[in-house]
Structure formats: structure tokens, C-alpha cells
Amino acid sequence: MTGCIVGWAHTPFGRLDAETVESLIVRVANGALADAGVEAGDVDEIVLGHFNAGFSAQDFTASLVLQASPELRFKRALRVENACATGSAAVHQGLNSIAAKAARVVLVVGVEQMTTTPGPEIGKNLLKASYVREEADIEGGFAGIFGKIAGLYFQRWGDQSDALAMIAAKNHKNGVGNPYAQLRKDLGFDFCRNVSEKNPFVAGPLKRTDCSLVSDGAAAVVLADVETALQLGKAIAFRSTAHVSDFLPISKRDILKFEGCAEAWKRALSGAGITLGDLSLVETHDCFTIAELIEYEAMGLVPEGQGARVLKEGWTQKDGQLPVNPSGGLKAKGHPIGATGVSMHALCAMQLTGTAGDIQVRNARLAGIFNMGGAAVANYVSVLERIK
């Protein structure tokens, strides 16, 4: 236990035409500091998670956080990027500085503005998170990669269309209660299961309802060492963290096992001294519904090929034995790349302080987070617990 979340802020996710990368950063930076009761002058380090990859003309964005307050001038600021796990990479980098005693208070911001980019360019930008030498020509962009994964899963374990539709329906139902979610509409199982004009096939067996949304948005958390945190209004401690990287080329691994995800969960649970059953909830990376299905197996809920059982028996429903994505996940909430991991941490902190409103999980005590970059290449797990 090296650090705690002591404050947070979150914009709505969606198409935010009136915002810019800079305005989103400033909004959540000031909001998180105010929520923590921390002065900007007390910040020792700033970490910005921003994937970009061509979404924003302004690169070199770390120092944009200084626009939030003159008191942030001359603070050290850096930007981190690790594909779709960029937000968690930023959080873990802040924790590393605290663990090294190089900082007592770290301001972490995650941001992305994607919707101002034309559709074809969005696909090209996202494909930069794949192994371009072998995977850039897969039809359908990143959706095509996960469509291929879904097709291979269906070949090995049988048609899982019902299971994928159950994941989509669950997450959209949960997202109705999330004020930050991009799509707050209960679509229902039938709509998610059936092909229609509004829900066509996108790639392989994946339909539109199986794919996360292109989004703008930002989130921020203030991290502090335990001693400092206990002097503030609230403290959500990192019981453990794990970061595992796997081979970038899909051809070098069994892509249906998400072995990096499995190893990250194993290390994080061991480090926290708990089992999966001790968790009150999990926010996991459902960039596509097939990802959430495989993650059930990688985290150890069920053996390989049995992910559908979790859904049929209602384990991951909001009132189930292990609620997964009570926020609506990336599927309903949206997926602004750099903001996603920070959002997961902020939303879990809300759960553990009982301030999550309509998405609140009853008696939330321990929260697990899994955020991945690429197709299970960068794998981050955090286990959070409230200590004040």
C-alpha cells in the first residue's frame, strides 16, 4: 500500500463539440483538486494520460495541465501513453513516484478527443495500437481484430452470440444510471442479439452493439501517500497493483487466453492477499463484448471456454455475486482512450465511498480494475480499498 486516491473529477463522455483537449484537461484537473481539498501548489508531480496517435493536432500535451492554475507552473509534468491502457499507465506512474518517495501528491489526468476526427482516420489511429507489420491489413480496423478473435473463439467453443448480447444488454442497462455515460439507454437483450438496420454486423460475428463507442472526455484523480491521505477528507488505498506486458503480435500467442490479463490478475490478487471472491465489484475493459467474455476466464471466474456460464447464472449482474461494469463499462460509458483507465479508478473510488448514485453496488468494500492496451498486450490491474 504505497498511495491513495484522495479526490477525483469526471466529465461526461460523448461527442463534446464545445470542448477541446485543453478545456477538458483544465476542467477535471481543477475539479479533482477541489474534491481532494488540495491546493495546486501542493502538487509535486503531474502525469497526463493522452493516447492521441493523430486525434489531436496538439501533441506534447503534458504541460497543458498547467493551464488549470498558475500555481502548477514549474511542477514536473509528463505524458504517458500505453494504447487503450494509457489512463491506468498514468495512474500507476503516479503511484511509482509516491512509492519512490519522489512525490507526496500527484495529479493524474486522462483525456482524449476522438469525435472531431473523420471515421476512416479514427480506424487508422486505433490500428497503431496493433502490430502494424502483420495486422494493419485486417479488414475493419481494430474492430476487425476483435472480430477475428470472436470468430476464433466461436470456432473453439461454439457460437457465443447469446453471451455477447447478454454482456451488451447488461452494460447498457447499467449505463442508464451513470450520469457520465455516453449512451444511457437500456437496449435490451433482443436488440443486442439480433441483426437489424440499427445493429448491423461490423466485423466477423461482432455487431454494432458489441463495440465500444468513439468518445471525447476526461477524468482526473489526485494521489497522495498514505500519511498525507489520512489527513484529508477521504482515502482510497491501492491494496495492490500489477502491470504485465505481453507480445505485441497476435501470432506469437494464443489470443483466446488473454494470458497477460490472467497474469496481471494473479499478481494483483496475490499482492492484495485476497481471492477474486473477496472483491465487491470489477470494472473491466469491454472495448468489445468478446473481450469481457474472455476476461471472465482470464481473471479466474470460470475455466477457459465457460465464460457464457457467468452470464447465464447472473454472476456479473449489478446484484450478482461479482458485479462487473456497474458503470456500464466502455460499452455504454464510451471509450476516450487516454481517459478510460483514470475513469475506471475514479468510478471505483466513488463506489467505495458510497457516492456512486444510481450505479452504486451495495456494501462495496473492495474494487478490482482491469484496463488493457491493444489486444491484451498492456495489462493493468488495481485493487482498491477505502481506509478513510
C-alpha positions in Angstrom: 0.0 0.0 0.0 2.0 3.0 -1.3 -0.6 5.5 -2.3 -4.3 6.5 -2.1 -6.8 8.3 -4.2 -7.9 11.4 -2.3 -10.0 13.2 -4.9 -11.4 12.8 -8.4 -13.4 14.5 -11.2 -15.1 13.2 -14.4 -16.7 14.8 -17.4 -19.5 13.2 -19.3 -18.2 11.1 -22.2 -19.6 11.5 -25.7 -19.4 13.9 -28.5 -18.3 17.1 -26.8 -18.1 19.6 -29.7 -17.8 22.7 -27.4 -14.7 21.2 -25.7 -11.0 20.9 -26.6 -8.3 18.6 -25.2 -7.1 21.7 -23.2 -10.5 22.6 -21.8 -11.2 19.0 -20.8 -7.9 18.8 -19.0 -8.5 22.1 -17.1 -12.0 21.1 -16.1 -11.0 17.8 -14.4 -7.7 19.0 -13.0 -9.4 21.8 -11.1 -12.3 19.5 -10.2 -10.1 16.8 -8.8 -8.0 19.2 -6.7 -11.1 20.8 -5.3 -12.7 17.4 -4.5 -9.5 16.4 -2.7 -9.2 19.6 -0.8 -5.6 20.0 -2.1 -4.1 23.3 -3.3 -2.5 23.3 -6.7 0.7 24.5 -5.1 0.9 21.3 -3.0 1.1 19.1 -6.1 4.6 17.6 -6.6 4.1 15.9 -9.9 1.6 15.9 -12.8 1.0 12.8 -15.0 -1.1 13.1 -18.2 -2.5 10.1 -19.9 -3.2 11.0 -23.6 -3.0 8.5 -26.4 -3.5 10.9 -29.3 -2.0 8.9 -32.2 -3.3 11.7 -34.5 -6.6 12.5 -32.9 -5.3 15.9 -31.8 -3.2 18.4 -33.7 -1.7 19.4 -30.4 0.9 16.8 -29.3 3.3 17.4 -26.4 0.3 17.9 -24.1 1.7 17.3 -20.6 2.2 21.0 -19.8 -1.4 21.8 -20.8 -2.4 20.7 -17.3 -0.6 23.8 -16.0 -3.3 25.8 -17.7 -5.5 24.8 -14.7 -3.7 27.1 -12.2 -0.7 29.4 -12.1 0.4 27.5 -9.0 1.2 24.5 -11.2 3.9 26.4 -13.0 7.3 24.8 -12.7 5.9 21.5 -11.4 7.3 18.5 -13.2 4.8 17.2 -15.7 5.0 14.2 -18.1 2.7 12.5 -20.5 2.4 8.7 -20.7 0.9 6.5 -23.4 0.2 2.8 -23.5 -2.6 2.4 -26.1 -6.0 1.8 -24.5 -4.4 1.4 -21.1 -3.0 4.9 -21.2 -5.1 6.1 -18.3 -4.1 3.3 -15.9 -0.4 3.7 -17.1 -0.7 7.3 -15.8 -2.2 6.3 -12.5 0.5 3.6 -11.9 3.2 6.1 -12.9 2.0 8.5 -10.2 2.0 5.6 -7.7 5.6 4.8 -8.7 6.7 8.3 -7.9 5.0 8.1 -4.5 6.5 4.7 -3.8 9.9 6.1 -4.6 9.3 9.0 -2.2 9.8 11.4 -5.1 6.3 12.8 -4.5 3.7 13.1 -1.8 0.9 14.4 -4.0 0.4 13.6 -7.7 -2.2 14.9 -10.0 -3.2 12.4 -12.7 -5.3 13.4 -15.7 -6.6 11.2 -18.6 -8.0 12.8 -21.7 -9.0 12.1 -25.3 -10.9 13.9 -28.0 -11.8 11.5 -30.8 -15.0 12.6 -32.4 -13.6 15.5 -34.3 -11.6 13.0 -36.4 -13.1 11.6 -39.6 -14.2 8.0 -39.4 -11.6 6.4 -41.6 -8.8 8.3 -39.7 -10.2 7.0 -36.4 -9.7 3.5 -37.6 -6.1 4.2 -38.8 -5.3 5.9 -35.5 -6.6 3.0 -33.4 -4.7 0.4 -35.6 -1.5 2.0 -34.4 -2.1 0.0 -31.2 -1.8 -3.3 -33.1 1.3 -5.0 -34.6 1.2 -3.0 -37.8 3.6 -5.3 -39.7 1.1 -8.2 -39.6 -2.2 -6.8 -38.5 -2.7 -3.4 -40.3 -4.5 -5.0 -43.3 -7.1 -6.8 -41.2 -10.4 -5.6 -42.6 -12.5 -3.4 -40.2 -9.6 -1.8 -38.2 -9.4 -2.7 -34.5 -13.0 -4.0 -34.6 -11.7 -6.4 -37.3 -9.0 -7.6 -34.9 -11.6 -8.3 -32.2 -14.0 -9.7 -34.8 -11.2 -12.2 -35.7 -10.8 -13.0 -32.0 -14.5 -13.6 -31.7 -14.6 -15.8 -34.8 -11.7 -17.9 -33.4 -13.5 -18.2 -30.0 -16.7 -19.3 -31.7 -14.7 -22.0 -33.6 -13.1 -23.3 -30.5 -16.0 -23.1 -28.0 -19.2 -22.8 -30.2 -21.4 -19.9 -31.1 -21.4 -17.4 -28.3 -23.8 -14.8 -29.8 -26.2 -15.1 -26.9 -23.4 -14.5 -24.4 -22.1 -11.4 -26.3 -25.6 -10.0 -26.4 -26.1 -10.6 -22.7 -22.9 -8.6 -22.0 -24.0 -5.8 -24.2 -27.5 -5.7 -22.6 -26.1 -5.9 -19.1 -23.7 -3.0 -19.6 -26.3 -0.8 -21.4 -28.8 -1.4 -18.6 -26.1 -0.4 -16.0 -25.2 2.6 -18.1 -28.6 4.1 -17.7 -27.7 5.1 -14.1 -24.3 6.6 -14.9 -24.5 10.4 -15.5 -21.1 10.3 -17.2 -22.1 7.6 -19.8 -22.3 8.4 -23.5 -25.3 6.1 -24.2 -27.8 6.0 -21.3 -30.3 3.6 -22.9 -31.4 0.1 -21.9 -31.2 -1.6 -25.3 -32.4 -5.0 -24.1 -31.2 -8.5 -25.0 -33.3 -8.9 -28.1 -32.0 -5.7 -29.8 -28.4 -6.6 -28.9 -28.8 -10.2 -30.1 -30.5 -9.6 -33.5 -29.1 -8.2 -36.6 -31.0 -5.1 -37.8 -30.6 -1.9 -39.7 -29.6 -0.2 -36.5 -27.5 -3.1 -35.3 -25.6 -4.5 -38.3 -22.6 -6.8 -38.3 -19.4 -4.7 -38.0 -16.6 -7.4 -38.1 -16.9 -11.1 -38.0 -19.7 -12.1 -35.6 -19.5 -8.7 -33.8 -22.5 -6.4 -34.3 -22.6 -2.6 -33.6 -23.8 -3.4 -30.0 -20.7 -5.4 -29.4 -18.4 -2.4 -30.0 -17.5 0.4 -27.6 -18.2 4.0 -28.6 -15.9 6.7 -30.1 -15.8 9.3 -27.4 -14.5 12.6 -26.0 -13.9 13.0 -22.3 -11.6 13.4 -19.4 -11.2 12.2 -15.8 -8.7 13.0 -13.1 -7.6 11.7 -9.7 -5.4 13.1 -7.0 -3.0 10.6 -5.5 -1.2 11.0 -2.1 1.0 8.9 0.1 -0.9 7.2 2.9 0.3 9.6 5.6 -0.9 12.6 3.7 -4.1 10.9 2.6 -5.2 10.2 6.1 -5.0 13.9 6.9 -7.5 14.6 4.1 -11.2 14.0 3.8 -11.1 10.6 2.2 -8.6 7.9 1.3 -9.0 5.1 -1.2 -5.9 2.9 -0.9 -4.3 0.8 -3.6 -4.2 -2.6 -1.9 -2.1 -3.8 -4.8 -1.3 -3.1 -8.4 0.1 -5.2 -11.3 1.3 -4.3 -14.8 2.1 -7.1 -17.2 3.1 -6.7 -20.9 2.7 -9.5 -23.5 4.0 -9.9 -27.0 2.5 -7.3 -29.4 2.0 -9.7 -32.4 -1.2 -11.8 -32.0 0.7 -14.5 -34.0 3.1 -15.1 -31.0 0.4 -16.1 -28.5 -2.9 -17.9 -28.0 -5.1 -14.8 -28.3 -8.1 -16.6 -26.8 -6.4 -16.9 -23.4 -5.5 -13.3 -22.7 -2.5 -14.6 -20.7 -1.2 -11.2 -19.8 -4.6 -10.3 -18.3 -4.6 -13.6 -16.3 -1.0 -13.0 -15.0 -1.9 -9.4 -14.0 -4.9 -10.6 -12.0 -2.9 -13.4 -10.4 -0.2 -11.0 -9.3 -2.6 -8.3 -8.1 -4.8 -10.7 -6.1 -1.7 -12.3 -4.5 -0.2 -8.9 -3.7 -3.5 -7.9 -2.0 -3.7 -11.1 -0.1 -7.2 -11.8 -1.4 -9.1 -14.1 -3.8 -11.4 -13.0 -6.6 -14.4 -13.8 -4.4 -13.4 -11.1 -1.9 -14.0 -8.3 -4.5 -17.2 -6.4 -4.3 -17.1 -5.3 -7.9 -14.9 -5.2 -11.0 -14.6 -2.5 -13.7 -13.1 -4.4 -16.7 -12.1 -3.4 -20.2 -15.0 -4.3 -22.5 -13.8 -2.5 -25.6 -15.7 -5.3 -27.4 -18.1 -7.7 -25.8 -15.8 -10.6 -26.7 -13.1 -9.0 -24.6 -15.3 -9.0 -21.4 -16.2 -12.7 -22.1 -12.6 -13.8 -22.3 -11.7 -11.6 -19.3 -14.1 -13.6 -17.1 -12.0 -16.7 -17.9 -8.6 -14.9 -17.6 -9.5 -13.4 -14.2 -10.4 -16.9 -12.9 -14.2 -16.7 -12.6 -14.6 -19.9 -14.8 -12.3 -22.2 -16.8 -11.5 -21.5 -20.5 -14.5 -21.7 -22.8 -17.0 -21.3 -20.0 -17.5 -17.6 -19.9 -21.1 -17.9 -21.0 -21.9 -19.7 -17.8 -21.2 -16.5 -15.8 -23.8 -14.7 -17.8 -26.5 -17.4 -17.7 -26.2 -17.6 -14.0 -26.2 -13.9 -13.4 -22.9 -13.7 -11.6 -21.8 -10.4 -13.1 -25.1 -8.5 -12.9 -25.2 -5.4 -10.6 -26.8 -7.5 -7.9 -24.9 -10.7 -8.7 -22.0 -12.3 -6.8 -19.4 -10.2 -8.6 -20.9 -7.2 -10.4 -18.8 -6.4 -13.5 -19.0 -3.0 -15.1 -21.8 -1.5 -12.9 -20.8 1.8 -14.6 -21.9 0.4 -18.0 -18.3 -0.2 -18.9 -16.7 1.1 -22.1 -19.7 -0.3 -24.0 -22.2 2.2 -22.6 -19.9 4.8 -21.0 -17.7 5.3 -24.0 -14.0 4.9 -24.6 -12.0 8.1 -24.9 -8.7 6.2 -25.0 -6.5 8.3 -22.6 -9.3 8.9 -20.1 -10.6 5.3 -19.8 -8.2 4.0 -17.1 -8.5 7.1 -15.0 -12.3 7.0 -15.3 -12.2 3.4 -14.0 -10.3 4.4 -10.9 -12.5 7.4 -10.2 -15.7 5.4 -10.6 -14.4 2.7 -8.3 -13.4 5.3 -5.7 -17.0 6.6 -5.9 -18.2 3.0 -5.3 -16.0 2.6 -2.2 -17.1 5.9 -0.7 -20.8 5.2 -1.4 -21.2 8.2 -3.7 -21.8 6.3 -7.0 -25.5 7.2 -7.1 -27.7 5.0 -9.3 -24.8 2.7 -10.2 -23.9 2.1 -6.5 -23.1 -1.5 -5.6 -24.4 -2.4 -2.2 -21.8 -2.6 0.6 -18.8 -2.1 -1.8 -15.6 -2.7 0.1 -13.0 -3.9 -2.4 -12.9 -3.0 -6.1 -10.9 -4.5 -8.9 -9.9 -2.7 -12.1 -8.6 -4.3 -15.3 -7.6 -1.9 -18.1 -5.7 -3.2 -21.2 -3.9 -1.7 -24.2 -4.1 -3.4 -27.6 -5.4 -7.0 -27.7 -4.3 -7.9 -24.1 -0.8 -6.5 -24.7 -0.6 -3.9 -21.9 -2.4 -5.3 -18.8 -3.1 -3.3 -15.7 -4.9 -4.4 -12.5 -5.6 -2.3 -9.4 -7.3 -3.4 -6.2 -8.8 -0.6 -4.2 -9.9 -0.4 -0.6 -11.2 2.6 1.4 -9.2 3.3 4.5 -10.8 6.6 5.4 
